[in-house]
Amino acid sequence: MKRSFHRGRGCRFCAEPGLNIDYKDSIMLRPFLTERAKLVPRRISGNCAKHQRVLTLAVKRARHLAFIAYTSTQVRM
């Protein structure tokens, strides 16, 4: 089934300069991951290219240090 997403007004991190991307904050990274722990693409999340690159690096670091899982458990339908 195709999911419908609505892209926001712009990059969340550009709109709020005090909001930082940190690999240790797994709760902040979760909205940018699918239920199978894959990264949400930029066109869906609404991030700018700069912050999407930083976010990707943060997720990779968090996975390496086991703050978040590489893959989630298999979802059955």
ZIKAFEN-V869285 format. One line per field, one symbol per residue. ss: DSSP state (H for helix, E for strand, - for the rest). phi: phi as a letter, one per 40 degrees, with the letter a starting at -180 (. if undefined). psi: psi as a letter, one per 30 degrees, with the letter a starting at -180 (. if undefined). A space follows every 10 residues. Layout:
ss = ???
phi = ???
psi = ???
This chain:
ss = ---------- -HHHH----- -----HHHHH HHE-----E- -HHHH---HH HHHHHHHHHH HHHH------ -------
phi = .ccbbbccci cccccbcccb cbcccccccd ccbcccgccc cccccgcccc cccccccccc cccccgcbcc bcccccb
psi = kkkkkjkafa kefeejffjk jkffifeefe fgklfgglkk lefefgllee feeeeeeeee eeeeghelle lllkkk.
